[in-house]
Amino acid sequence: MALNLARMSWPDRVVVGDVFKVRILVQHPMETGYLQDNEGRTVPRNVIQTLSCQWVGEGAPPQEVFRVEPSSGISANPLFEFYLRATRSGELWLRWIDDAGQMGQLRQVLTVLSA
């Protein structure tokens, strides 16, 4: 089952040639496997194994533009940032999977304005 527990954001106005920041916020507990619950049982490790973002431009095949394999040292609800150069309008596809096998995905349209 794919979950949509993420948000992607970038500036409201993106013009061809601009380098702009993409921010991704994922709602995830990022459990390290070292903590114990109220009854003294170890909380199982559950971190995001892989998070990737693909750019799908009009008439072009998907191209991976960002990939991260975070460790247990990342806090809950991680925030990731990266930069892209605007070439044309299209979609950003975000996908991730965690240690529990839960998968998430998000697709968002990016409109690039002419100069």
Contact map, one row per residue, 1 for C-alpha under 8 A:
1110000000000000000000000000000000000000000000000000000000000000000000000000000000000000000000000000011100000000000
1111000000000000000000000000000000000000000000000000000000000000000000000000000000000000000000000000011110000000000
1111100000000000000000000000000000000000000000000000000000000000000000000000000000000000000000000000011110000000000
0111110000000000000000000000000000000000000000000000000000000000000000000000000000000000000000000000000111000000000
0011111000000000000000000111000000000000000000000000000000000000000000000000000000000000000000000000000100000000000
0001111100000000000000011110000000000000000000000000000000000000000000000000000000000000000000000000000011000000000
0000111110000000000000111100000000000000000000000000000000000000000000000000000000000000000000000000000001000000000
0000011111000000000001111000000000000000000000000000000000000000000000000000000000000000000000000000000000010000000
0000001111100000000001110000000000000000000000000000000000000000000000000000000000000000000000000000000000000000000
0000000111110000000111100000000000000000000000000000000000000000000000000000000000000000000000000000000000000000000
0000000011111100000110000000000000000000000000000000000000000000000000000000000000000000000000000000000000000000000
0000000001111100000000000000000000000000000000000000000000000000000000000000000000000000000000000000000000000000000
0000000000111110000000000000000000000000000000000000000000000000000000000000000000000000000000000000000000000001100
0000000000111111010100000000000000000000000000000000000000000000000000000000000000000100000000000000000000000011100
0000000000001111110000000000000000000000000000000000000000000000000000000000000000000100000000000000000000000001111
0000000000000111110000000000000000000000000000000000000000000000000000000000000000001111000000000000000000000001111
0000000000000011111000000000000000000000000000000000000000000000000000000000000000001110000000000000000000000000000
0000000000000111111100000000000000000000000000000000000000000000000000000000000000001100000000000000000000000000000
0000000000000000111110000000000000000000000000000000000000000000000000000000000000111100000000000000000000000000000
0000000001100100011111000000000000000000000000000000000000000000000000000000000000111100000000000000000000000000000
0000000001100000001111100000000000000000000000000000000000000000000000000000000011110000000000000000000000000000000
0000000111000000000111110000000000000000000000000000000000000000000000000000000011110000000000000000000000000000000
0000001111000000000011111000000000000000000000000000000000000000000000000000001111000000000000000000000000000000000
0000011110000000000001111100000000000000000000000000000000000000000000000000001110000000000000000000000000000000000
0000011100000000000000111110000000000000000000000000000000000000000000000000111100000000000000000000000000000000000
0000111000000000000000011111000000000000000000000000000000000000000000000000111000000000000000000000000000000000000
0000110000000000000000001111100000000000000000000000000000000000000000000001110000000000000000000000000000000000000
0000100000000000000000000111110000000000000000110000000000000000000000000001110000000000000000000000000000000000000
0000000000000000000000000011111000000000000001100000000000000000000000000011100000000000000000000000000000000000000
0000000000000000000000000001111100000000000011110000000000000000000000010111100000000000000000000000000000000000000
0000000000000000000000000000111111100000001111100000000000000000000000010001000000000000000000000000000000000000000
0000000000000000000000000000011111100000000111100000000000000000000000011000000000000000000000000000000000000000000
0000000000000000000000000000001111100000011111000000000000000000000000000000000000000000000000000000000000000000000
0000000000000000000000000000001111110000011110000000000000000000000000000000000000000000000000000000000000000000000
0000000000000000000000000000001111111000011000000000000000000000000000000000000000000000000000000000000000000000000
0000000000000000000000000000000001111111111000000000000000000000000000000000000000000000000000000000000000000000000
0000000000000000000000000000000000111111111000000000000000000000000000000000000000000000000000000000000000000000000
0000000000000000000000000000000000011111100000000000000000000000000000000000000000000000000000000000000000000000000
0000000000000000000000000000000000011111100000000000000000000000000000000000000000000000000000000000000000000000000
0000000000000000000000000000000000011111110000000000000000000000000000000000000000000000000000000000000000000000000
0000000000000000000000000000000000011111111000000000000000000000000000000000000000000000000000000000000000000000000
0000000000000000000000000000000011111001111100000000000000000000000000000000000000000000000000000000000000000000000
0000000000000000000000000000001011111000111110000000000000000000000000000000000000000000000000000000000000000000000
0000000000000000000000000000001111000000011111000000000000000000000000000000000000000000000000000000000000000000000
0000000000000000000000000000011111000000001111100000000000000000000000000000000000000000000000000010000000000000000
0000000000000000000000000000111110000000000111110000000000000000000000000000000000000000000000000111000000000000000
0000000000000000000000000001111100000000000011111000000000000000000001110000000000000000000000000110000000000000000
0000000000000000000000000001010000000000000001111110000000000000000011100000000000000000000000011110000000000000000
0000000000000000000000000000000000000000000000111110000000000000000011100000000000000000000000011110000000000000000
0000000000000000000000000000000000000000000000011111000000000000001111000000000000000000000000011100000000000000000
0000000000000000000000000000000000000000000000011111100000000000001110000000000000000000000001111000000000000000000
0000000000000000000000000000000000000000000000000111110000000001111100000000000000000000000001110000000000000000000
0000000000000000000000000000000000000000000000000011111000000001111000000000000000000000000111100000000000000000000
0000000000000000000000000000000000000000000000000001111100000111110000000000000000000000000111000000000000000000000
0000000000000000000000000000000000000000000000000000111110000111100000000000000000000000011110000000000000000000000
0000000000000000000000000000000000000000000000000000011111011110000000000000000000000000011110000000000000000000000
0000000000000000000000000000000000000000000000000000001111111100000000000000000000000001111000000000000000000000000
0000000000000000000000000000000000000000000000000000000111110000000000000000000000000001110000000000000000000000000
0000000000000000000000000000000000000000000000000000000011111000000000000000000000000000000000000000000000000000000
0000000000000000000000000000000000000000000000000000000111111100000000000000000000000000000000000000000000000000000
0000000000000000000000000000000000000000000000000000000110111110000000000000000000000000000000000000000000000000000
0000000000000000000000000000000000000000000000000000011110011111000000000000000000000000000000000000000000000000000
0000000000000000000000000000000000000000000000000000011100001111100000000000000000000000000000000000000000000000000
0000000000000000000000000000000000000000000000000001111000000111111000000000000000000000000000000000000000000000000
0000000000000000000000000000000000000000000000000001111000000011111000000000000000010000000000000000000000000000000
0000000000000000000000000000000000000000000000000001110000000001111100000000000001000000000000000000000000000000000
0000000000000000000000000000000000000000000000000111100000000001111110000000000000000000000000000000000000000000000
0000000000000000000000000000000000000000000000000111000000000000011111000000000000000000000000000000000000000000000
0000000000000000000000000000000000000000000000011110000000000000001111100000000000000000000000000000000000000000000
0000000000000000000000000000000000000000000000111100000000000000000111111100000000000000000000000000000000000000000
0000000000000000000000000000000000000000000000111000000000000000000011111100000000000000000000000000000000000000000
0000000000000000000000000000011100000000000000100000000000000000000001111110000000000000000000000000000000000000000
0000000000000000000000000000000100000000000000000000000000000000000001111110000000000000000000000000000000000000000
0000000000000000000000000000010000000000000000000000000000000000000001111111010000000000000000000000000000000000000
0000000000000000000000000000110000000000000000000000000000000000000000011111110000000000000000000000000000000000000
0000000000000000000000000011111000000000000000000000000000000000000000000111110000000000000000000000000000000000000
0000000000000000000000001111110000000000000000000000000000000000000000000011111000000000000000000000000000000000000
0000000000000000000000001111000000000000000000000000000000000000000000000111111100000000000000000000000000000000000
0000000000000000000000111100000000000000000000000000000000000000000000000000111110000000000000000000000000000000000
0000000000000000000000111000000000000000000000000000000000000000000000000000011111000000000000000000000000000000000
0000000000000000000011110000000000000000000000000000000000000000000000000000001111100000000000000000000000000000000
0000000000000000000011100000000000000000000000000000000000000000010000000000000111110000000000000000000000000000000
0000000000000000001111000000000000000000000000000000000000000000000000000000000011111000000000000000000000000000000
0000000000000000001111000000000000000000000000000000000000000000100000000000000001111100000000000000000000000000000
0000000000000001111100000000000000000000000000000000000000000000000000000000000000111110000000000000000000000000000
0000000000000111111100000000000000000000000000000000000000000000000000000000000000011111100000000000000000000001000
0000000000000001100000000000000000000000000000000000000000000000000000000000000000001111100000000000000000000001000
0000000000000001000000000000000000000000000000000000000011000000000000000000000000000111110000000000000000000011100
0000000000000000000000000000000000000000000000000000000011000000000000000000000000000111111000000000000000001111100
0000000000000000000000000000000000000000000000000000001111000000000000000000000000000001111100000000000000001110000
0000000000000000000000000000000000000000000000000000001110000000000000000000000000000000111110000000000000111100000
0000000000000000000000000000000000000000000000000000111100000000000000000000000000000000011111000000000000111100000
0000000000000000000000000000000000000000000000000000111100000000000000000000000000000000001111100000000011110000000
0000000000000000000000000000000000000000000000000011110000000000000000000000000000000000000111110000000111100000000
0000000000000000000000000000000000000000000000000011100000000000000000000000000000000000000011111000001111000000000
0000000000000000000000000000000000000000000000011111000000000000000000000000000000000000000001111100001110000000000
0000000000000000000000000000000000000000000000011110000000000000000000000000000000000000000000111110111100000000000
0000000000000000000000000000000000000000000001111100000000000000000000000000000000000000000000011111111000000000000
0000000000000000000000000000000000000000000011111000000000000000000000000000000000000000000000001111110000000000000
0000000000000000000000000000000000000000000001000000000000000000000000000000000000000000000000000111110000000000000
0000000000000000000000000000000000000000000000000000000000000000000000000000000000000000000000001111111000000000000
1110000000000000000000000000000000000000000000000000000000000000000000000000000000000000000000001111111100000000000
1110000000000000000000000000000000000000000000000000000000000000000000000000000000000000000000111100111110000000000
1111100000000000000000000000000000000000000000000000000000000000000000000000000000000000000001111000011111000000000
0111010000000000000000000000000000000000000000000000000000000000000000000000000000000000000011110000001111100000000
0001011000000000000000000000000000000000000000000000000000000000000000000000000000000000000011100000000111110000000
0000000000000000000000000000000000000000000000000000000000000000000000000000000000000000001111000000000011111000000
0000000100000000000000000000000000000000000000000000000000000000000000000000000000000000001110000000000001111100000
0000000000000000000000000000000000000000000000000000000000000000000000000000000000000000111100000000000000111110000
0000000000000000000000000000000000000000000000000000000000000000000000000000000000000000111100000000000000011111000
0000000000000100000000000000000000000000000000000000000000000000000000000000000000000001110000000000000000001111100
0000000000001111000000000000000000000000000000000000000000000000000000000000000000000111100000000000000000000111110
0000000000001111000000000000000000000000000000000000000000000000000000000000000000000001100000000000000000000011111
0000000000000011000000000000000000000000000000000000000000000000000000000000000000000000000000000000000000000001111
0000000000000011000000000000000000000000000000000000000000000000000000000000000000000000000000000000000000000000111
